[in-house]
Amino acid sequence: MRELILLRHAHAEPASTGQADLDRPLSAVGLAEAEAAGKWLKDNNLQPDCVLCSPARRTRETLEAVVGVTGFFEHKLEDKVYDATPGTLIGLVDDRNDVERLMIVGHNPGLERLVALLNTGETSDYRGMPPAGIAVLQFPKEASIEPGVASLNAFWWP
């Protein structure tokens, strides 16, 4: 079986005047949420083999806080994760079919819709993924990544 861990960035500061969305940092609450997410991942032995992270500052800071708790793991900034549709995210997962436990650190609505699509087969069935929320999906190792292929094994939020 393969696992896909989806981590939404923690709470971020609102954009200040003239600040690009990509440059929004985590808030103090967000930093605590990200550390709690790292603790949950560590406590549940969910160390990813590879991480794809959006280049947005809030996702990078979320990942840094998680790594501060869990210890280092291979990660890569992936521009396609920012503002991604479920189809784009599926393509990224397909591109890494050799990775047994892949984690994506990204944004809504793409992540919450991907959870719904892979689990139920419909993106209209999403229920929301709160800041620093984690969804753990499992699917057969040789399965094509397509609607309804995965089971949702865990869903956590701070």
N, C-alpha and C positions, 0 to 999 in steps of 0.2 A: 504494500500500500504506500501511496505517496500522501504527503500532507502539504496543505497550503495554509499558511498563517497570514491573516490580513489584520493589520494594525492601523487604525485611523490615528492621525496625529492628535495630540492632546490639545486642550484649550489654548488658543492663541490670542494675543492682543489684537484689538481692532486696528485696521490700517490708519495711520496718521495721515494728515493732509499731504498728498503727493507721494505717499509711500506705495510702492508696488505690492500687490498681493503676495508675490513670491518672497518678499522680505519681512513678512510679519513674524515676530518672535513668539515663543511660548510665553504665557503669563506665569505668574508664580504658582497659581493653581494647576496650570498645565504641566509645569515641571514636576510637581508632586504626583500628578496623574501618570505621567510617563514613567517615573520611578516605580510607582505601584504596578504598572503594566510589566515592567522588567522583573519585579519580584514575583508576579503571578506566573510569568513565563518560566522563570528559574524554578519556582516551587513545583511546577508541573512538568519539569524536564523537557521543555519545548525549545531547545537550542536549535535554531535554524542552521542548515548547511550553507545557505546563501540568502542574502537580503537584497531586494531591489527597493530603493528609496527615492521618492520624489525629490527634486532639487530644491523645493521650497524650504525656507529656513525653519518653519515650524515642524516639518517632517524630519529634517536633519537633527534638530534639537531633541525631538522625541526619541529618535534612534540613539543619539548620544547618551541620553538619560537611561535608556533601556540597557545599552551596552555597559554603562557604569555599574549596573546591578548584576547583569548576567555574565559579564566577561566578553571578550572580543569574539566576533564571528565575521566571516567574509561578507562584505557589503559593497554595493555599487550604487552610485547615483544614476538614476534612469529618468531622463527627461520625459519619456512617454507616460510615466506614472502620474505626472501633474495633469489634472483636469481630464483624466482618462475615462473612457467609456468602458463598460464591461467587455466589449469586443476587443478593445486595445489591451486590456489586462489579460484576457484569455490568450491573446497572441504572445504576450510576455511569458506567461506560464508555459505555453506550448514550446517556446524557444528554449526553455530550461527543463525539458522533460527528463534529463539525466539527474536532476536534483531531487533527492528524496523528501527533503523538508525545506520548502521555499517560503520566505516571508516577504510580503510587500507592505511597505509603509507608505500610506497615501491618504486620499481624501474621499469625502462623500461628494456627490452621490454615487460615484463609481464603485467604491468598495461595497457599500450596502446593497447595491443592485447586483454586483457580482456574486455576493453570498446567496441572494435569492435565486439568481439565474442558475448557479451551479447546483444548489440544493433542491429547488422546487421546479426549475425549468422556466420560471417567469420572473421578469424584472419588476413587474407591477406588484409583486407579492412582498416587496421589501418592507421592513418594519422600522428601520432606522438603526444607525450604528453611532452611539455616542462618542464624544471625544475620548481618545485613548482606548476605545473599545477594541476587543480582539475577537476574531472569529477563526476557528480552526476547522478546516474542511479536510476530509479524507476521501480518496478515490483510488480505484485499482491502478497499480503501477503502469500497466500497459494501456489503460483506457485513454481514449481521445478526450480532450477537454471540451465538453459540450454541455448544453443545458440538462440539468437533472442528474448528472453523473456522480455528484459528491454527496456525502453525508456530513451534516454539521455536527461535529463531535463536541465542541465547546463554544460558548459565547460568554465573554466576560467584559465588564466595564467597571471603572473605579467608582 
